[in-house]
């Protein structure tokens, strides 16, 4: 294994062991350097144009890091976002991703994902950026996530949405005013308002 391959391993390490082919090219490496690492078993291909260091560090949230590479315009939403904010006991079976209506849903083999199409204004509102495993991951803030759960209550279940609202307001100190601001954007005020008033 040449010096360039060793440098590429170090590059993987700076990215917490998870790198896209585009990032490899941008850093000045080519297919031959990558092939060397694959042949030596130093790196594994986990999806189209997505590679993982075989003995890389244990990642606390590898799925979020992977989707930030594979679907950079998407935003982590609904149950996945609730889990990120520690506002649900549900364990997501896939990463819930919001994309703007009209956008193309990228085909992703790893990790399992569920795409939800949001109206433009609702898609843009309440995005937070978090550094996860060296990658910038977009996640909706908790107030916005709760309103989205009510918007998609027929798909995820009204009880999950109700519980999330209760946790957000009573435990996470999310203000009812902030919830209602996003409820208005998501056009769901009439559904959330009575439930919110029963909590106050």
Buried (B, 14 or more C-beta within 10 A) or exposed (E): EEEEBBEBBEBBBEBBBBBBBEBBEEBEBEEEBBEBBBEEEBBEEBBEBBBBBBEBEEBEBBBBBBBBBBBEEBBBBBBBBBBBBEBBEBEBEBBBBBBBEEBEBBEBEBBEBBBBEBBEEBBEBBBBEBEBBBBEBBBBBBBBBBBBBBBBBEEBBEEBBBBBBBBBBEEBEBEBEBBBBBBEBBEBBEBBBEBBEEEE
